[in-house]
Amino acid sequence: MTKRKSLATEKLRLITEQADSEELDFTRRVNALIERASVEQLALSCDKNLINRLDGRADALTPMLVAETNPAAVRERLKDEVQAIREAMAQKARAELAKAS
């Protein structure tokens, strides 16, 4: 009878341990997720930020590019401006994601 009882106790302990482990895994996965509303808000914010940045840069670049006669220089200036906008947006997105986490 004692052997049966200890076998049942051991089985119960193993089942409990497995359930605890699965619960811990689940909790880790849930905590690693970001709420959908936060992601949607971030996407909307990025869209608005991109529009504002592009509109603002168009006004600032027009006088500089109008006077430029070298197409390679125009292309390089535009490339630099787009890269700066991309970097700023990525930095803002990382900051927003860090706040949401």
C-alpha positions in Angstrom: 0.0 0.0 0.0 2.8 2.4 0.8 4.5 1.8 -2.6 1.2 2.5 -4.3 0.7 5.7 -2.3 4.3 6.9 -3.0 3.8 6.1 -6.7 0.6 8.1 -6.8 2.2 11.0 -4.9 5.2 11.0 -7.3 2.8 11.0 -10.3 0.8 13.9 -8.8 4.1 15.8 -8.2 5.2 15.3 -11.8 1.8 16.4 -13.1 1.9 19.5 -10.9 5.5 20.3 -12.0 4.5 20.0 -15.6 1.5 22.2 -15.2 3.6 24.8 -13.4 6.1 24.7 -16.2 3.5 25.1 -18.8 1.9 28.0 -16.9 5.3 29.7 -16.7 5.9 29.3 -20.5 2.4 30.7 -21.2 3.0 33.7 -18.9 6.4 34.4 -20.7 4.7 34.2 -24.1 1.8 36.5 -23.0 4.2 39.1 -21.5 6.3 39.1 -24.7 3.3 40.2 -26.7 2.3 43.8 -27.3 -1.3 44.8 -27.2 -2.9 45.2 -30.6 -4.2 48.7 -29.8 -0.6 49.7 -29.0 0.6 48.5 -32.3 -2.2 50.1 -34.2 -1.5 53.4 -32.4 2.2 53.1 -33.2 1.4 52.5 -36.9 -1.0 55.5 -37.0 1.6 57.7 -35.3 4.3 56.6 -37.8 2.0 57.4 -40.7 1.3 60.9 -39.4 4.9 61.4 -38.6 6.0 60.4 -42.1 3.5 62.7 -43.8 4.5 65.6 -41.6 8.2 65.0 -42.1 7.9 64.6 -45.9 5.7 67.7 -46.2 8.1 69.7 -44.1 11.2 68.5 -46.1 9.6 69.3 -49.4 9.2 73.0 -48.4 12.8 73.1 -47.1 14.4 71.3 -50.0 12.7 73.2 -52.9 14.9 76.3 -52.8 18.1 74.2 -52.6 17.2 71.8 -55.4 15.8 74.4 -57.7 19.2 76.0 -58.0 21.0 72.6 -58.4 21.9 71.7 -62.0 23.7 68.5 -61.3 21.2 65.5 -61.3 23.6 63.4 -59.2 23.8 66.1 -56.5 19.9 66.3 -56.5 19.7 62.5 -56.2 22.3 62.4 -53.4 20.5 65.2 -51.5 17.2 63.5 -51.7 18.7 60.2 -50.7 20.3 61.8 -47.6 17.0 63.4 -46.7 15.0 60.1 -47.1 17.6 58.3 -45.0 17.4 60.9 -42.2 13.6 60.5 -42.2 13.8 56.7 -42.1 16.3 56.8 -39.2 14.2 59.3 -37.2 11.1 57.2 -37.7 12.8 54.0 -36.7 14.2 55.7 -33.6 10.7 56.9 -32.7 9.1 53.5 -33.4 11.7 51.8 -31.1 10.9 54.3 -28.3 7.2 53.8 -28.7 7.6 50.0 -28.6 9.7 50.3 -25.5 7.0 52.3 -23.8 4.3 49.7 -24.9 6.3 46.7 -23.6 
